């Protein structure tokens, strides 16, 4: 397919008119029309912005292959994941986890992952299942996986969580204060520095980052993806070292390091 046909196909998939796309890009609808007719090609700045707006890579717009890959919104059924987590919690006597499953489900009800139709609860469920798949059956860790975004994203306080103080402390450590362009570096530096004092919080955060890296192409702008890559390269080597130096998480450290670094390498090559 030509560049113009690719642009038109992506625009129509997102149910945008030429006028709506032009408004998002800050160009005239005639410009969009001329791109789609292959009369002109978008300049570099417009091409990058176009990729951000329609949520694809620049290479996807430029490719001349017949068609593009179709992505799955989600791999696993969230209800199956919920059943699996509850079954494990009962079998391994994990009372905090049993309470956290239903609380997290209700807290995130009606909310989707960024720029998708995927229910947000997929994210904490995936992290909990990730931990269980690595044979981590620590009640505090699994419960914190389920609750890790509740304080940051939902109208709840730590004292509202139906879990013990150990879980609340992990959730507190993985919850960062609001940031803006001016304070982000200082806030995040202090956030990661404090977290390193608690290997369980570090474990939850590393699994959280693994899942966010694996899904960010569908939910983040190009600028946010760059920021995610830079932040991961800056802070996560130290977090992984904390896990490596914690005997019970040594195997998890190896797997998480492989997953994180593999995802970073894939994104950097594609971008």
VOPAGU-2260 file (C-alpha; in pm, 1 decimal, decimal comma):
REM VOPAGU-2260
SITE   aa  ch    i         X         Y         Z
SITE  UNK   A    0       0,0       0,0       0,0
SITE  UNK   A    1     111,3     359,1     -62,4
SITE  UNK   A    2     168,1     611,1     213,8
SITE  UNK   A    3    -155,3     784,6     120,7
SITE  UNK   A    4    -356,3     463,7     132,5
SITE  UNK   A    5    -202,4     378,4     469,0
SITE  UNK   A    6    -298,0     717,8     611,1
SITE  UNK   A    7    -654,3     682,7     482,1
SITE  UNK   A    8    -686,5     327,2     618,0
SITE  UNK   A    9    -560,4     422,9     964,0
SITE  UNK   A   10    -782,4     733,2     969,7
SITE  UNK   A   11   -1092,9     535,0     877,6
SITE  UNK   A   12   -1013,3     260,5    1131,0
SITE  UNK   A   13   -1023,8     530,3    1398,0
SITE  UNK   A   14   -1350,0     673,8    1262,9
SITE  UNK   A   15   -1195,0    1014,4    1192,4
SITE  UNK   A   16   -1290,5    1244,6     907,9
SITE  UNK   A   17   -1020,8    1428,3     715,4
SITE  UNK   A   18   -1128,5    1746,1     894,0
SITE  UNK   A   19   -1101,5    1585,3    1238,7
SITE  UNK   A   20    -756,8    1444,1    1166,6
SITE  UNK   A   21    -642,9    1777,1    1025,0
SITE  UNK   A   22    -758,3    1957,4    1340,9
SITE  UNK   A   23    -563,2    1717,1    1562,7
SITE  UNK   A   24    -253,1    1771,0    1349,7
SITE  UNK   A   25    -288,5    2146,8    1316,8
SITE  UNK   A   26    -302,1    2136,1     936,6
SITE  UNK   A   27    -573,4    2196,9     676,4
SITE  UNK   A   28    -803,7    1917,3     566,3
SITE  UNK   A   29    -676,8    1985,3     213,4
SITE  UNK   A   30    -331,5    1879,5     330,7
SITE  UNK   A   31    -468,7    1550,8     464,4
SITE  UNK   A   32    -661,4    1499,5     143,4
SITE  UNK   A   33    -349,6    1557,5     -67,7
SITE  UNK   A   34    -154,6    1304,3     143,7
SITE  UNK   A   35    -422,7    1041,7     101,3
SITE  UNK   A   36    -429,5    1097,2    -275,8
SITE  UNK   A   37     -48,4    1059,5    -281,2
SITE  UNK   A   38     -11,6    1405,1    -434,6
SITE  UNK   A   39     220,6    1507,9    -152,4
SITE  UNK   A   40     393,4    1330,1     136,3
SITE  UNK   A   41     375,0    1468,0     490,8
SITE  UNK   A   42     689,4    1644,2     607,5
SITE  UNK   A   43     890,1    1481,2     885,7
SITE  UNK   A   44     731,9    1679,5    1171,7
SITE  UNK   A   45     382,2    1610,5    1042,5
SITE  UNK   A   46     466,1    1243,4     989,3
SITE  UNK   A   47     580,6    1201,7    1349,0
SITE  UNK   A   48     276,6    1388,3    1479,4
SITE  UNK   A   49      51,2    1179,8    1253,9
SITE  UNK   A   50     195,9     858,8    1399,9
SITE  UNK   A   51     128,1     987,2    1752,8
SITE  UNK   A   52    -229,1    1091,6    1676,5
SITE  UNK   A   53    -334,5     766,8    1511,3
SITE  UNK   A   54    -132,1     551,7    1750,4
SITE  UNK   A   55      99,8     365,2    1514,6
SITE  UNK   A   56     470,1     369,2    1436,1
SITE  UNK   A   57     611,8     589,0    1161,0
SITE  UNK   A   58     722,9     273,2     982,2
SITE  UNK   A   59     362,0     149,1     972,9
SITE  UNK   A   60     263,4     462,5     780,6
SITE  UNK   A   61     559,1     437,6     542,6
SITE  UNK   A   62     545,5      65,3     469,7
SITE  UNK   A   63     436,9     -43,1     122,4
SITE  UNK   A   64     329,8    -392,8     222,4
SITE  UNK   A   65     -28,2    -500,5     145,7
SITE  UNK   A   66    -202,3    -452,0     478,4
SITE  UNK   A   67     -85,9    -437,6     839,0
SITE  UNK   A   68     -85,5    -673,3    1132,7
SITE  UNK   A   69    -399,8    -685,9    1342,2
SITE  UNK   A   70    -351,2    -652,8    1714,9
SITE  UNK   A   71    -545,0    -822,6    1992,0
SITE  UNK   A   72    -696,0    -592,0    2250,1
SITE  UNK   A   73    -621,2    -845,3    2523,2
SITE  UNK   A   74    -473,2   -1193,6    2530,3
SITE  UNK   A   75    -647,1   -1337,7    2834,1
SITE  UNK   A   76   -1002,0   -1322,8    2961,3
SITE  UNK   A   77   -1007,2   -1112,8    3277,1
SITE  UNK   A   78   -1269,1   -1331,8    3443,4
SITE  UNK   A   79   -1047,5   -1637,0    3394,6
SITE  UNK   A   80    -755,2   -1448,7    3546,9
SITE  UNK   A   81    -970,9   -1348,6    3841,5
SITE  UNK   A   82   -1075,4   -1710,2    3897,0
SITE  UNK   A   83    -713,6   -1826,7    3876,9
SITE  UNK   A   84    -597,0   -1566,3    4129,2
SITE  UNK   A   85    -880,0   -1650,1    4371,1
SITE  UNK   A   86    -813,8   -2022,7    4338,5
SITE  UNK   A   87    -445,4   -1972,5    4417,2
SITE  UNK   A   88    -532,3   -1744,1    4708,0
SITE  UNK   A   89    -757,6   -2008,4    4860,5
SITE  UNK   A   90    -515,2   -2294,8    4799,3
SITE  UNK   A   91    -217,4   -2109,1    4943,5
SITE  UNK   A   92    -412,3   -1938,1    5222,0
SITE  UNK   A   93    -367,3   -1576,8    5109,7
SITE  UNK   A   94    -635,1   -1371,8    5292,6
SITE  UNK   A   95    -510,5   -1030,3    5178,1
SITE  UNK   A   96    -519,0   -1141,6    4816,4
SITE  UNK   A   97    -874,9   -1270,0    4843,5
SITE  UNK   A   98    -989,2    -932,8    4974,7
SITE  UNK   A   99    -778,9    -737,4    4725,6
SITE  UNK   A  100    -921,6    -913,0    4417,2
SITE  UNK   A  101   -1276,8    -790,5    4464,7
SITE  UNK   A  102   -1171,5    -450,4    4597,6
SITE  UNK   A  103    -946,5    -380,4    4297,3
SITE  UNK   A  104   -1213,3    -500,2    4056,1
SITE  UNK   A  105   -1468,6    -260,1    4200,1
SITE  UNK   A  106   -1219,1      28,5    4230,4
SITE  UNK   A  107   -1126,1      14,3    3860,8
SITE  UNK   A  108   -1478,5     -63,3    3737,7
SITE  UNK   A  109   -1573,3     125,9    3423,2
SITE  UNK   A  110   -1217,6     243,0    3354,5
SITE  UNK   A  111   -1017,9     137,7    3047,1
SITE  UNK   A  112    -647,1     134,9    2972,9
SITE  UNK   A  113    -526,3     449,8    2795,6
SITE  UNK   A  114    -649,0     483,9    2436,1
SITE  UNK   A  115    -799,2     133,3    2436,4
SITE  UNK   A  116   -1124,5     -44,5    2512,1
SITE  UNK   A  117    -945,6    -288,5    2744,3
SITE  UNK   A  118   -1081,9    -277,9    3103,4
SITE  UNK   A  119    -815,6    -141,5    3339,8
SITE  UNK   A  120    -846,5    -442,5    3568,3
SITE  UNK   A  121    -653,8    -646,5    3309,7
SITE  UNK   A  122    -340,0    -463,6    3423,2
SITE  UNK   A  123    -333,9    -556,1    3794,6
SITE  UNK   A  124    -463,4    -904,8    3713,0
SITE  UNK   A  125    -179,5    -956,4    3464,5
SITE  UNK   A  126      78,2    -849,6    3719,9
SITE  UNK   A  127     -64,4   -1083,0    3986,0
SITE  UNK   A  128     -69,6   -1373,1    3738,2
SITE  UNK   A  129     286,7   -1287,1    3634,6
SITE  UNK   A  130     400,0   -1318,4    3996,4
SITE  UNK   A  131     215,0   -1645,9    4048,1
SITE  UNK   A  132     364,0   -1784,2    3725,2
SITE  UNK   A  133     710,5   -1712,0    3869,4
SITE  UNK   A  134     610,4   -1921,6    4171,4
SITE  UNK   A  135     581,0   -1618,0    4397,9
SITE  UNK   A  136     310,3   -1699,8    4649,1
SITE  UNK   A  137     368,2   -1425,3    4903,3
SITE  UNK   A  138      27,1   -1295,2    5009,9
SITE  UNK   A  139     150,9    -937,5    5055,4
SITE  UNK   A  140     311,7    -927,3    4711,3
SITE  UNK   A  141      11,9   -1063,7    4521,7
SITE  UNK   A  142    -231,4    -838,9    4707,9
SITE  UNK   A  143     -10,5    -537,1    4636,9
SITE  UNK   A  144       1,6    -631,9    4268,0
SITE  UNK   A  145    -375,5    -610,4    4262,4
SITE  UNK   A  146    -395,8    -283,1    4454,2
SITE  UNK   A  147     -85,3    -102,2    4329,4
SITE  UNK   A  148    -273,4     163,2    4124,8
SITE  UNK   A  149    -579,8     208,2    4345,1
SITE  UNK   A  150    -446,6     502,8    4548,0
SITE  UNK   A  151    -287,2     672,7    4247,8
SITE  UNK   A  152    -584,4     637,0    4012,7
SITE  UNK   A  153    -898,9     590,0    4224,0
SITE  UNK   A  154   -1069,6     793,5    4500,5
SITE  UNK   A  155    -931,3     587,6    4788,7
SITE  UNK   A  156    -679,2     638,3    5067,5
SITE  UNK   A  157    -438,1     380,2    5210,3
SITE  UNK   A  158    -659,0     328,1    5513,7
SITE  UNK   A  159    -945,6     227,8    5284,5
SITE  UNK   A  160    -763,3     -78,2    5155,3
SITE  UNK   A  161    -900,6    -403,0    5311,0
SITE  UNK   A  162    -553,8    -545,7    5377,4
SITE  UNK   A  163    -289,6    -549,9    5648,4
SITE  UNK   A  164     -20,4    -289,5    5712,9
SITE  UNK   A  165     248,7    -473,4    5515,8
SITE  UNK   A  166      41,3    -459,3    5197,1
SITE  UNK   A  167     -48,9     -95,3    5258,6
SITE  UNK   A  168     319,1      -7,9    5292,9
SITE  UNK   A  169     402,6    -175,9    4961,4
SITE  UNK   A  170     118,0      10,4    4791,4
SITE  UNK   A  171     236,0     337,4    4945,9
SITE  UNK   A  172     586,6     286,4    4813,6
SITE  UNK   A  173     473,7     211,4    4457,8
SITE  UNK   A  174     238,0     512,7    4453,6
SITE  UNK   A  175     407,1     833,2    4342,3
SITE  UNK   A  176     297,1    1191,6    4385,6
SITE  UNK   A  177     153,2    1386,4    4090,5
SITE  UNK   A  178     416,4    1522,9    3853,4
SITE  UNK   A  179     452,9    1792,9    3590,7
SITE  UNK   A  180     729,5    1893,5    3351,6
SITE  UNK   A  181     903,3    2098,9    3619,6
SITE  UNK   A  182     904,2    1855,9    3912,9
SITE  UNK   A  183     896,1    1515,3    3744,3
SITE  UNK   A  184    1266,6    1437,1    3769,6
SITE  UNK   A  185    1287,6    1528,5    4139,8
SITE  UNK   A  186     966,9    1343,0    4229,5
SITE  UNK   A  187    1061,8    1027,0    4041,7
SITE  UNK   A  188    1418,0    1024,2    4173,4
SITE  UNK   A  189    1294,3    1039,8    4534,0
SITE  UNK   A  190    1020,9     786,0    4456,9
SITE  UNK   A  191    1256,6     519,5    4325,1
SITE  UNK   A  192    1517,9     589,1    4594,1
SITE  UNK   A  193    1269,4     524,6    4878,2
SITE  UNK   A  194    1127,9     217,5    4707,1
SITE  UNK   A  195    1465,9      41,7    4710,1
SITE  UNK   A  196    1434,8      -6,5    5086,6
SITE  UNK   A  197    1159,3    -266,0    5034,0
SITE  UNK   A  198    1233,9    -560,9    4798,3
SITE  UNK   A  199     865,6    -656,9    4782,9
SITE  UNK   A  200     772,4    -310,1    4657,8
SITE  UNK   A  201    1058,1    -330,3    4407,3
SITE  UNK   A  202     928,0    -666,4    4284,6
SITE  UNK   A  203     576,3    -529,0    4231,6
SITE  UNK   A  204     712,6    -222,7    4052,5
SITE  UNK   A  205     931,9    -427,1    3817,2
SITE  UNK   A  206     640,7    -651,1    3720,8
SITE  UNK   A  207     427,8    -340,5    3673,6
SITE  UNK   A  208     690,8    -199,4    3438,2
SITE  UNK   A  209     710,7    -525,7    3242,2
SITE  UNK   A  210     340,2    -514,9    3166,6
SITE  UNK   A  211     339,9    -142,8    3090,9
SITE  UNK   A  212     628,4    -187,1    2847,0
SITE  UNK   A  213     447,7    -471,2    2673,0
SITE  UNK   A  214     132,8    -262,6    2617,6
SITE  UNK   A  215     258,2      94,4    2579,9
SITE  UNK   A  216     261,7      88,5    2197,2
SITE  UNK   A  217    -117,5      83,4    2198,6
SITE  UNK   A  218    -175,0     332,5    2476,8
SITE  UNK   A  219     100,7     595,4    2477,6
SITE  UNK   A  220     206,2     869,2    2241,5
SITE  UNK   A  221     550,3     856,9    2082,0
SITE  UNK   A  222     678,8    1117,4    2330,6
SITE  UNK   A  223     549,0     915,7    2625,0
SITE  UNK   A  224     711,0     600,4    2488,9
SITE  UNK   A  225    1044,6     783,3    2469,3
SITE  UNK   A  226     997,0     900,9    2827,7
SITE  UNK   A  227     913,0     548,3    2942,9
SITE  UNK   A  228    1227,4     412,5    2777,8
SITE  UNK   A  229    1448,7     679,9    2935,1
SITE  UNK   A  230    1293,8     635,5    3279,6
SITE  UNK   A  231    1333,9     257,9    3264,7
SITE  UNK   A  232    1698,7     280,7    3163,2
SITE  UNK   A  233    1765,7     534,2    3439,4
SITE  UNK   A  234    1601,6     368,8    3739,3
SITE  UNK   A  235    1538,7       0,9    3679,0
SITE  UNK   A  236    1897,1    -132,2    3681,1
SITE  UNK   A  237    1914,7     -35,0    4050,6
SITE  UNK   A  238    1575,7    -193,2    4121,3
SITE  UNK   A  239    1679,4    -515,6    3950,7
SITE  UNK   A  240    1998,4    -520,1    4156,8
SITE  UNK   A  241    1785,7    -502,2    4474,0
SITE  UNK   A  242    1599,9    -813,6    4357,0
SITE  UNK   A  243    1919,2    -990,6    4254,9
SITE  UNK   A  244    2063,8    -925,6    4602,1
SITE  UNK   A  245    1749,5   -1065,4    4768,7
SITE  UNK   A  246    1789,7   -1443,3    4776,6
SITE  UNK   A  247    1421,0   -1532,4    4743,0
SITE  UNK   A  248    1383,6   -1307,1    4437,2
SITE  UNK   A  249    1706,1   -1399,6    4257,6
SITE  UNK   A  250    1531,9   -1607,2    3989,6
SITE  UNK   A  251    1264,4   -1341,5    3943,9
SITE  UNK   A  252    1537,7   -1080,4    3898,4
SITE  UNK   A  253    1687,4   -1275,3    3607,7
SITE  UNK   A  254    1350,6   -1317,1    3434,0
SITE  UNK   A  255    1244,1    -956,7    3486,6
SITE  UNK   A  256    1578,5    -822,1    3364,7
SITE  UNK   A  257    1543,2   -1030,2    3048,3
SITE  UNK   A  258    1185,6    -913,7    2989,9
SITE  UNK   A  259    1253,1    -545,9    3054,0
SITE  UNK   A  260    1570,9    -525,9    2848,6
SITE  UNK   A  261    1421,5    -725,8    2561,4
SITE  UNK   A  262    1121,7    -493,9    2542,1
SITE  UNK   A  263    1343,2    -185,5    2551,7
SITE  UNK   A  264    1557,3    -320,7    2269,9
SITE  UNK   A  265    1251,3    -397,8    2054,2
SITE  UNK   A  266    1106,7     -48,8    2097,8
SITE  UNK   A  267    1436,3     127,0    2031,5
SITE  UNK   A  268    1486,1     -67,7    1708,5
SITE  UNK   A  269    1133,7       5,7    1586,6
SITE  UNK   A  270    1143,1     374,9    1678,4
